[in-house]
Structure formats: C-alpha cells, structure tokens
Amino acid sequence: MEEHIEYFSKEKIIEYADYLFENDEYQSAINEYQRAYYISENNREKLNLKMNIGKCYNYLGRYDSSIDIYKSVINESSDNAVLAELRYQIGLTYFEKENYSLSEKYLIENTHQIHETELLEKNLLLISAIYILQNKSEDALSLLNNAPLINSNKLLRLNKIINKLNSNKKKNPHLAGILSALIPGSGKIYSNNIGDGVYSFLSIIGTGYIAYSEIQNGTADSVKFLAFGILSCTFYLGNIYGSYLASHLYNKKMQDELLIKIKECIEI
C-alpha cells in the first residue's frame, strides 16, 4: 500500500513529468506538471512547475500560451533570479515567434538585472543573434566582444556566421526585375536561379522570333503571329515578376538557413 501511495506522490509525478519533458513528450509532460501543481503546497515549487509548463508550450509552438504563463509567474514572484530567468524565457519565446523587436526589448531590459554568469551569456548571445538576423553585424560584433562572451567557443562560431553573412549579400528584388526587363532571365540568374533564367531567356526569344518571322513574311495578321506574339509578351512579363519573386525566395531561403545555423550555435 505504501509503495502504491509513493508511486502517486508529488515527487514521483514531477520525476515522471521531467522524464516526459526530456523525451520531447511535451503535452504529456504538461498534464503531469499540472497534476503536481494542484497538489503542491510549496509556492516556490508551484512557480517552478508553471515555468516548466511554459517551456513545454514553447516547444509545442504554442508561444502565446507560453508567454502568458511566464508573465503570470512574474506577477507572482519576487525572486530576482527567477524574474531574470523568466524575462529571458519571454525574450526567447518572442525570438521563436520571429518577433525580434519584442524579443530584443525584453532581453536588453533584462541584461542589467542578471547576476548569474551563465544566464547573462545566454541573454547576450540571443541579443547578438537578433542583431545578426537584422543585418546589424557591427552591433552583434560589439556585443560579442564583451565579457563574459569574449574568447568563448560560441563567440567564434557566431563570428564565422557573421563573416559568411557579409560575403553573401541579400538580393535586391527591384534590381532583379530591372535586369530581367533588359535581358530576359538575367534577374533569375542574379537570384541564383540559373536554370529558370536560361529557360525564360530561351522561351521569350523563341516565341518572339517566331512572331517576328511572321512579320518578315508579311503575315502579321495571321493567327500564328497573334498566338506567339501574345505568348512572348506573357513570358516576358512573367519573367520580370518571376525574377522579382525569385530574389525574395532567395533571401527567405538564406534567412531560414541563417536562423537554423544561429539556433544550432547558441543551442536553442
């Protein structure tokens, strides 16, 4: 009977919830943390349980629920260490939402309230990551070269990312459109979409040549001229818009790859 009671004790529930969390079973972990929360009589423990629930919501992609829980714990706690951790978690959650302005706001406000070295390092790394994603390389480098980050392995890895970012500039969508207006397909080639660029060039030149041949043959009023003339104009206009879109897609792909590398580097 005692073993049965011990199995369903608060400590065992929390232990099982931690096990679920470590094995990425976040929804099940939430259920167990909530069970422990309702039977706990220790206020500090209840706050820790709520923080864990907030982390589970974050990993599930339910960012608003996560932020609401963190904010509720802030209202209930007066422990400066806990408050600093919570503000960092809110900044991290906004980062995951790709709301970088709000993330930056919370993290910068939090910097001067952190007294624990490891948390301060995580906080500064996340701010520098935001600067990198916002193309503020100089601000990121300035922050990274301050203690406690200086000479750290993560600093060196982020420096490499910044150097690579500086060598791989974003494409200008308007320039891509203008290039393709002047030379069909060149805007797509500029956007590293070489295959589509060559195809656009050949399609427009090919259909345009057939339409022009009809004019040369004195049959500009023929159905063939009308069909290939319209087709060539359509390809031409589509090539301009496609080049504009291709540059946006290129930039989005680069941004997504950059975000993945940064997350791996700062271990999010």
N, C-alpha and C positions, 0 to 999 in steps of 0.2 A: 504494500500500500504506500509506504514511504517513497519507494522508487517511482511509483506512478505519480505521486504529488510532485517529486523533484523534477520529473520529466516535463511537467507542465508549469514549472516555476518561471518567474520572470527572467531569471538569469539564463535558463535554457532557451527560452523564447528568443532573447536577444542574441544568444550564441547561434541559434539556427538562422535568425534574420541576417546576421553578419555573414554566415556561410552562403546564403542565397545571394547576398549582395556581391560577394567575391566571385560568384559563379554566374554573374550577369543576369540573374533571375529577379529583376528589379520589382516587378509588380507583386510577386510573391513576398519579396522582402518587405515591401510597403505594408502588406497585410500583417506580417509578423511584428514589425516595428510598431504598428498601430495597436496591436494587442498588448504589447509590452507597455506602451504609453498609457493605456487606460488603467492598467493595474499598478503602475508605478506611483509611489508617493514621494519620490525624491525630485524636487523641482529642477535641479541641475541635470539629473538623468533624463527627465522629460524633455528638456531643451535639446540635449544631445540626440535623443530619439527623433525629435522633429527635424533636426538638421540632417539626420540620415535619410529621413523620408524625402526631404527637399533634394538631396543628392540623387535619390532614386528617380524622382520625377525628372531631374535634369538629364539623366542617362536615357530615360524613356523619350526624351524630346518634348516633354510637357513643361516647357520653360516657364510659362506664366504661373502654373501651379507651384513650381519650384521657387520662383521669386516671391510669391505670396507667402509661402511658408517661412522663408528666410526673413522677410520683413516682420512677420508676426513674432518670430523668436527675438528679433532686435527689440521689439516693443516690450518683451517680457524679461529681457536680460539686462543686467548692469555690469557684467563682467567684461572688462575692456578687451581681454584676449579673445573671448567668444565673439564680441562685436566686430573685431578686426577680421576674424575668420569669416564671419557672415557677410561682411561687406565685400570681401574678396570673392566669396561664392556667388554673390549677386553680380559682381563685375564679370566673373567667369561665365555665368549663365547668359548675360546680355551678349557676351562675346560669342557664345554658341548660337545665339539667335541672329548673329551678324549685325547686331545693333551696336556698332563700335563707338558711337558718340556717347551713349549712355554708359557703356562698359568703361570707357576712358574716364568719365566723370566720377564714377564710384571708386575706381582704382586709384586715381590721383588723390581724391579726398581721403582715401584710406592710408596712403603711403606714410603720412606723418603720425598716424595713430598705431602703427605696428611696431612692436618691440621685440618680436621673435624673428631671428635672422632668416630661418627657412621660409617663413610666410612672406617676409619682406622681399626675398629673392623671387618667389613665385609671383608676387604682385608686380614687381618691376619688370619681370620677363613678359608678363601679359601685356603691360602697357607698351613695351617695346615692340611686341608682336602687332599690336594695333597700329602703331606708327608705321611699321613695315607695310602692312596691308593698305594703309592710307597714303603710301608713297612718300612718307616723311622719313627717308633714310637717315638724314643728318640728325634728326631728333632721336631716332632709335639708337644710333651710334653713341650720341652724347649720353643717353641714359644707360646704355650697356657698359660704358667705360667707367661707371661709378661703382663704388663698393656697395653691396657685397658681391656684385656680379663680375668684377674685373678678374681676368685670368681663369674664369670658370669654363668648363667644357661646353656648357650651353651657350656661353657668350661666343666662343669660337665658332660653333655651328651656326648661330644666327648671323655672325659676320659673313660667313660663306654665303648664306642665303641672300644677304643684302648685296654682296658683290655680284652674285649671279643675277639678281633682280636689276641692278644698274646696267648690266650688259644686255638684258632682254627687255627693251623698252616696249611699252604698250603701243598698239597700232592706232592710228588716227582714222576713225570711220569716215570722216569727211574727205580726207586725203585719198582713202581707198576708192570712194565714189568718183572723185575727180579723175583719178588715174584711169579708171575703167571707162569714163566718159571719153577720155582722149585716146586710149588704146584698150579696146575691149579685152577683158580678162586680167589686165595688169593689176587691178586693185585686189583681185583674189590671190594673185601670185604674191603681192605685197603682204597679204594677210596669211602667208604660208599655206595657202590652199592651191597648190600648183596645178594639180590635176584638173580641178574645176576651172581654173583660169585658162588653161590651154583649151579645154572643151568649149568654153564660152567664146574664145577667140575664133576657133575653127567654125563653130555654129553660126556666128554672126557674119564672118567673112564668106562662108559657104553659101548661106541663104542670100546674102547681099549680092554676091557675084552672079547668082542665077537670076535675081531680079534685074540686075544691071544688064545682063546678056539679053534679056527680053527687050530692054530699051534700045540696045545696039541693033537688034534685029528688026526694030520698028514695030514691035508688038506690045507696046506699053499698055495697051487696053485689054490684054489677054488675062484670062483667069489665072494663068501661071504666074504672071508678073504680080498680080494683086495678092495671090496667096503667099508667095515668097517674100514680097515686099512687107506685108503685114507681119510675117513670121520673123523677118530680120529685125524689124523695129521692136517687136515684142522681146526678142532675145537681147537686143541692145539695152532696152530699158530695164529688163530683168537682170542683166549683167551689172548695171550700175547699183541697183538696190541690193543685189546679191553680194556685191563687193562690200557695200556698207555694212550689211548684216554679218558677213564673214569676219570682218575686223572686230565686231562686237563679240562674236563667238570665240575668236582667238583670245581676246582679252579676258573673257569669262573663264575659258579653259586655263589660262595662265594664273588667274586669281584663285581658282579652285585648287590647282596644283600647289600654289604657294601656301594656301591655307593648310593643306594636308602636311606639307613639309614643316610648317611652323608648329602645328599641333604635335607632330612627332618629336620635334626638337624640344619643346617645352613640356612634353609628356602630358598633354591633355587627353 
